[in-house]
Amino acid sequence: MNRLQHDVLKYIYERNEVKVRVLTGAMERKYNDHRDFYPLAGLVLEGFIGFTGGLPTLRQDETITHQDAYLLSRVFQCYSQGTGNQRYQEVTILTGAGESDVFIAAKGLLYFHEYKEKRKEWWAVAALGLVSAIVAGCVTGALVAS
């Protein structure tokens, strides 16, 4: 997971649930178009976060697949444009009536649990290494002195 995805996931994790409009406004925007929302779409599609908003009506020959981050990123771009009827490229949604949310999902909770456990293990190993070095230095010093 890259740093931007981690930061977005952490932002949601700390709040448990965030309005989509608040999140899209808080995200760092490099391109100012749908490409800025690929990390967010990836987190939704991979199950790290959930999304309560509606998806646009598709044509009869279209289906939403697990890999469709492109469509979801365009949906988030629509949400970032404001309330009311929003259109971006070929996606049209009505926003504002029932404010949509993103929330931390089970996979996101597991990610942070594992992240904290790895951090604890790292500190334990660092402390053990420091103590071992001090003891080895003291024993070596005592043997050289005698």
N, C-alpha and C positions, 0 to 999 in steps of 0.2 A: 504494500500500500504506500503510495507516495505521500509526501508531506501535506499537500493540499487536501487530499482525501482524509488524512488523519485529522487535520485541523477542523474540517467540516464535521466529521464524525464526533470529535471531541466537543465541539460547540453544541451539537444536538444531545450528546450524552450528558453533559453538565446540566442541561435544561429539561431533559426527558422528552419534551415535545416543543416544536418551534413552528410558528406560522411560516408558510412558504414565502410569503412576501417579506417577512423579517429576515429570513435566511438568505434569500436572493439579494436583498439589500446589503447584508453584512458580508457577503462573499467578495473576495478580491476579484475584480473583473479586468482581465488582460485584453480581451478582444471586443468586449461590449456587444456580443451576440451569443448565439446558442452554444458556441464552443466553450464558453466559460462554465457551462453547466454539465459537461461530460463527467467530471468527477462525481457530482451529485447523482446523476443518472446511473452511473456505475454502482454507486452504493445502494441505490434502490433496487436495481436489477440483481445484484448479488445477495440481497437479503440483509444487509447491515442496517438499513433503515427502512421504515415503511412510509407510504405516501397515501394520504386520505383523499386526495383530490381526484377529480374525474379526468379521464383521458378523452381526447377528442373522438368524435364519431368518425369511423373509418369507412372507406369505400368497401363495397362488397367483396372485392378481391384481396383486401388487406387484412392481415392479422398481426397482433402484437406478439412478438417473440421475445425470448429471453435476451437476445442480443440487440434489441432495438433501442440502444442508448441515443441514437440520433433523434428519434421521435420524442422520447422523454426529455431530452435536452431542449428541444423546441417548445415543449409544453412549459418547462420551467422558464424559458425566455418570455413566453406569454405572461406568466405570473409576474415576472419582474417588471413588466411594462405598466402595471397599474390595475385598477379595478374596471369592471365592465366587460364589454365584448372586446376581446383582444385577438389580434391576428398576427401571426408571424410565419412567413413563407406560406406553406399550405395547411397550417394548423390554426384552428379557430376555437377558442374556449371562452366561456363566460365566467369571469372571476368576480369575487367580492360578495356574492350572495351568502354563501357558506364558506367562510375562510378555510382554506385547506391547510393541513399540517403535515409535517414530517416528524416521525418519532423513532426512537431507538428501538431496534428489533432485537430478537434473541441473538442473532449472529454478532450484532454490534456490542451487546453486553458481554458476550463470550470473548470478543476481541480485546476489550479493555480489561477483563479479568486476567487473560493470559498476558497482556502487556504489563500489568502490575506485578504478576508473579515472576515474570522474567526480570523485571527491575529489582525485585527483592533478591532473586538469586544472584544477580550481578553484584549487588552490594554485599551479600554474604561472602561471595568468592573474593571480592576485593578486600574485605576485612580479614578474612582468613589468610590471604596472601600477605597482607601487612603484618599481621601477628606472627606468621611463620618467618618472615624476614627479620623481624625484631628478635625473636627467640634464637634464630640461627646466628645472628650477629652477636648476641650475648654469649652464646655457647662458644662460638669461635674466639671471641675476645677472652673468655675465661680460660680456654685451652691454650691460647698463645701466651697469656700472662703467667701460666704456671709452669 
